[in-house]
Amino acid sequence: MLVPDSKVVRGLLTRYASLQIALAERETPERVRELEDVSYTLCIMMGTRSVFDAISAADALLVAEAGVVGAQESDGESGLPVPA
């Protein structure tokens, strides 16, 4: 199974949240359409049928990736990053 690029996923989540806020302030047809596009893209990228499932899957992906990155950067004992 292909794993989506975390930077792209993070960008889509940010755009989704920004559009939700913008729509709450003032709904326009352009914003509604863009939110639909972002929602659809998130669903396709995360392999889900609902945007809420896509957001959950995206969050899980980012959390899992952060755990892997954190484990690679720690010294193995204290869990603190090793100075470069």
matplotlib code that plots the C-alpha trace (Angstrom):
import matplotlib.pyplot as plt

x = [0.0, 1.3, 1.8, 0.9, 3.6, 3.2, 4.0, 1.1, -1.2, -0.3, -0.9, -4.4, -5.3, -4.3, -6.2, -9.3, -9.2, -8.6, -11.5, -13.8, -13.0, -13.4, -16.8, -17.9, -17.0, -18.6, -19.8, -19.1, -19.6, -15.8, -15.0, -17.6, -16.2, -12.6, -13.6, -15.3, -12.2, -9.9, -12.3, -12.3, -8.6, -8.1, -10.5, -8.7, -5.3, -6.2, -8.4, -11.6, -15.2, -15.9, -13.8, -14.0, -12.5, -9.9, -9.0, -8.7, -6.5, -4.3, -3.9, -2.9, -0.4, 1.2, 1.3, 2.9, 5.4, 6.3, 6.9, 9.3, 11.2, 11.3, 12.7, 15.3, 16.5, 16.6, 19.6, 17.5, 17.7, 16.2, 14.1, 15.7, 17.2, 20.9, 22.6, 24.0]
y = [0.0, 3.5, 5.9, 9.5, 12.2, 13.6, 17.2, 16.9, 15.5, 18.2, 20.9, 19.4, 19.3, 22.9, 24.0, 22.1, 23.8, 27.2, 26.7, 25.6, 28.8, 31.0, 29.4, 30.0, 33.7, 34.1, 31.4, 31.9, 29.4, 29.4, 28.5, 25.7, 24.3, 24.5, 22.7, 20.0, 19.6, 19.4, 17.0, 14.7, 14.8, 13.9, 11.0, 9.7, 10.1, 8.4, 5.7, 6.6, 7.5, 10.2, 13.3, 12.6, 9.2, 10.8, 13.4, 10.6, 8.5, 11.6, 12.4, 8.8, 8.9, 12.1, 10.8, 7.5, 9.3, 11.7, 8.7, 7.1, 10.4, 10.9, 7.4, 7.9, 11.1, 10.0, 8.5, 5.4, 6.0, 9.3, 9.8, 13.2, 14.3, 13.7, 17.1, 17.4]
z = [0.0, -0.8, 2.1, 1.4, 1.8, 5.2, 4.0, 1.5, 4.1, 6.6, 3.9, 3.1, 6.8, 7.2, 4.1, 5.2, 8.6, 7.1, 4.7, 7.6, 9.4, 6.3, 5.6, 9.2, 8.7, 5.2, 2.9, -0.8, -3.7, -4.3, -0.7, -0.7, -3.9, -2.6, 0.6, -1.4, -3.5, -0.4, 1.3, -1.8, -2.1, 1.6, 1.1, -1.9, -0.4, 2.8, 1.2, 3.0, 2.0, 4.5, 5.3, 9.0, 8.5, 6.2, 8.9, 11.5, 9.2, 8.3, 12.0, 12.8, 9.9, 11.2, 14.8, 13.7, 11.5, 14.4, 16.6, 14.1, 13.6, 17.3, 17.9, 15.2, 16.8, 20.4, 22.2, 23.2, 26.9, 27.9, 24.8, 24.4, 21.1, 20.6, 19.9, 16.4]

ax = plt.figure().add_subplot(projection="3d")
ax.plot(x, y, z, "-o")
ax.set_aspect("equal")
plt.show()
